[in-house]
Structure formats: C-alpha cells, structure tokens
Amino acid sequence: MKIGNVEVNGKVVLAPMAGISNSAFRRIAKEMGAALVYAEMVSDKALVYKNQKTIDMLYMKEEERPIAQQIFGSDKESFVEAAKLIYEVMHPDIIDINMGCPVPKVAQRAQAGAALLKDVNKIKEIVKAVVESVPCPVTVKIRSGWDSEHINAVEVAKVCEEAGASAITIHPRTRSQGYSGKADWNIIKKVKESVSIPVIGNGDIVDIYSAKRMLDETGCDLIMIGRGLLGNPWLIKEINSYLFDSSIISKPSSDEKIDMIFKHLDYLLDFESDKRASLEIRMHIGWYLRGIPNANSIKREIFTKTSVNEIKEVLVNLKKSLHE
Ligand SMILES: Cc1cc2nc3c(=O)[nH]c(=O)nc-3n(C[C@H](O)[C@H](O)[C@H](O)COP(=O)(O)O)c2cc1C
C-alpha cells in the first residue's frame, strides 16, 4: 500500500513516543519488521527558534526509512516553517501533524496537540498550509475528540483529507481520557468508513491477537503500536508471522533480551553521549528485563551505574548467571 507516494510494506507501524521513538528504538523496530516508523514529536516553535537540542532530535539513519517525523504546534505559520526546516534537515518520507497530545503543557498551556481538535477551521488551514509547503506526504494523528461531549474524529478526519492529508492515524481516546479507559475501536471503524485515504488504527494492541482483531474489526489499513513495544519490539515480528504466515513464533529468550539491551545501547551511542545513553537505557532495561529472574535487584544495581561500560558489565554478569 501507499501513503501518498510512499510505499509501505507490511502492517505494523511504530508509534511516536516522546523520549522513546528516537533513532535507536526506531532502528530496532525496523529490524523487527516495522512497515513504517514515526519519530517522537518535535516542537514547531523550538525548530523555528533553531533550538539545537530540538534540531538534534531530527537525527536519523537511512535504514529507518520509510520514516515519518511528527511536529506539534499551534499556529499555521510556525507549523509551516518547522515543516520546511525538517524537510531540509532530514528529508523524512512523511511529515506528521500531532493533534492528539493530551499533556497539559502541550494541550492546554501551548494550545497544541489535542487542543487543535477543538477548531476544525484551524485544522483545515494548518493541514492545507503544511501540505503545500513540503514535497512529501503529510499525515495527521488525532484522538477521538477533546472530551466525551465533543467526539469529532470523523469530522476531523474528513477535513484533514479535504485539506490534502495522505493518511490519518486515530487513537480513539479523548483528550480528557489521557491513557485511561479503553480505546474505542468502533471510532477507528467509523473513520475508516468516512475517508478514502489510508487509516492507521492505534490503541491497546498488546499481542498478536489484539493486532489481528483491530485489523478485522475496524478495516484499518495499518496498525500503530506504542506501549506494547516497550521492552518487547519482538511483538512486531510475532504479528507479521501471525498475519502473513499464520504462524506463532516463540518469545525471545532471556539471552536475546539482554543482547537487545546491548544493541539498544550501541544504537543510542550513535547520537547520544555515554552519560545520556546510560540514563536513557535505564527505563528500557526495566521493560526488557520483565520476566527475568532477579530482575529487580539487577535493575537496582544498574541504577547506580553512570557509564555504558559499567552497565554492560552488569549485563554480562547477568547473562553468565542465567547459565550457571
Ligand atoms: C511515553 C509516551 C509518549 C508518547 N508520545 C507521543 C508523541 O510524541 N506523539 C504522539 O502523537 N503520541 C504520543 N504518544 C501516544 C502514542 O503514540 C499512542 O497513540 C498511544 O500510546 C496509544 O497507543 P498504544 O496503546 O499502542 O500505546 C505517546 C505515548 C506514550 C506512552
């Protein structure tokens, strides 16, 4: 299938997750068979002001393609300027507009993310202007609405399509739900029935069965996964085997999980300092080590380490101990 002119092979898409979906995690998702990866959101204003930390967030490797870079913002002018800058710096295959972020700093203070869902005219203007400003396809990621009184995903999706968006991702929770409650997949189905551009369904996919169920129940073109991949990028491979070969592959062994931490660290070191990488890997280690004997004491030990080599040493010892 295609999003605009971008060929997408497969069904599973890595979700944009702030602090997580950077080049390292995206490469891992890609190696596991992700059809498309979304980079974590970057602020339009920060890019416009040429904030170096934000520009550094645009780091990517060619092997991550096709890749979508997401922007969050609140006004048309800075969205356009940021989109042009992103295109210049990284030539992403797709630029995505965030209309779903619920956190107060974004959705309330900055009137960005999910706040945009409250103003359909503004949505139209922003999407149209960004589409006209970059040569790549533009997609939009939305929630079901601002709150339960204002569920407008279908209307928003139609407006985005009219304005030239090449695909819509829908995470069917309202802004006020945050991440609580259950994603209402029925809204994905309604959005799919209302537009002719590809629809990416998102929310609460945790295993091969929920992945297949979302595709079957909603008719969406692609499925996007976020939290279900934390510490478990193998899920992408499992889903692909299940969907395309009807086979159930075995879960990763403890050794494979530890080796993945080594790989994750090495990929982080491609663009981060040793100190930052050793801090960032901590949360991933917590997720990767779930289910491994003595995981809690290992995590505690790792939390006292401040360099990649020290962390690797703990993991080498853990691996040895698992075979004693
Ligand atoms: C830690 C974290 C960070 C996130 N950051 C973003 C983001 O930058 N942009 C975005 O559109 N959604 C973001 N999301 C939402 C996810 O992309 C996704 O819509 C949501 O987690 C539901 O999917 P899931 O049930 O598969 O996790 C984030 C979610 C989490 C848990």
The ligand as an ORCA input file, in Angstrom:
! r2SCAN-3c Opt
* xyz 0 1
  C       5.559      7.663     26.703
  C       4.641      8.025     25.579
  C       4.966      9.078     24.746
  C       4.120      9.442     23.695
  N       4.483     10.452     22.840
  C       3.710     10.736     21.756
  C       4.141     11.665     20.771
  O       5.242     12.230     20.816
  N       3.287     11.908     19.732
  C       2.073     11.281     19.602
  O       1.340     11.521     18.656
  N       1.670     10.366     20.511
  C       2.469     10.072     21.554
  N       2.083      9.085     22.416
  C       0.850      8.321     22.144
  C       1.160      7.067     21.320
  O       1.685      7.403     20.064
  C      -0.112      6.222     21.138
  O      -1.064      6.990     20.454
  C      -0.715      5.766     22.462
  O       0.292      5.307     23.354
  C      -1.754      4.653     22.246
  O      -1.183      3.544     21.629
  P      -0.726      2.228     22.450
  O      -1.927      1.734     23.218
  O      -0.257      1.267     21.401
  O       0.359      2.669     23.384
  C       2.904      8.736     23.490
  C       2.582      7.682     24.329
  C       3.430      7.311     25.363
  C       3.051      6.152     26.236
*
